[in-house]
């Protein structure tokens, strides 16, 4: 037993030393920086799409629908940094009083935006339900400001020069209210992307709940035997769903969504490693029980 205890302590010291290496920390903060840059990329993409879907102007409710990815990613970046503070930067004895309540206040603010962004993904899916089979067969016959939807958040203005480049095989779907048209294949692909957005956003809500539970347990404020026994299984299922979503985006050719999903998986893996290190340090500081 003494030899096993000594081996565990040495392994714990090795783990802690590894996580404090400058190379690992530089990589971690590089990932965080890339995620922050993605906020700008999403804003650029959604701004172009909003010029089509909300050409008549914005209301307060439509802003979240038009910029759901931008708002969602921005709130998640702030939340990620809060988890970094709690699980790595701040000492346990510092997370109390004004610091504790400041963290909670900003976290609640982020959660409101994340939940609202989730609602935005759902309404964007609802927007696609406004499309229906149309009797239009010739795209070149359309006048006005009609746009062709190639995929989610991507529209191309129809002109006499490009109207023949879009296929009408399988029939066309249109939404006259916003003057957007697409074919059956692109409609099916876009609906798939919209559903994956909703499922992905829901899975991430579950991830943040799991991490909140990890932090509360580590700080000694919550005790859950069930979570201790089954957390690895549940996390495996949730992160698998997120990985499948990332792979789907990769095959669909939506690089920004794929890259963003990949970075988020890496980022929260790093946060999970922070929690693991935190637990290792706690175990290192806890004296072994006396042998009987």
Secondary structure by P-SEA (a helix, b strand, c coil): caaaaaaaaaaaaaaaaaaacaaaaaaaaaaaaaaaaaaaaaaaaaaaaaaacccccccccccccccaaaaaaaaaaaaaaaaaaaacccccccccaaaaaaaaaaaaaaaaaaaaaaaaaaaaaaaaacccccccccccccccbbbbbccccbbbbbccccccccccccbbbbcccccccccaaaaaaaaaaaaaaaaaaaaaaaaaaaaaaaaaaaacccccccccccaaaaaaaaaaaaaaaaaaaaaacaaaaaaaaaaaaaaaaaaaaaaaaaaaaaaaaccccccc
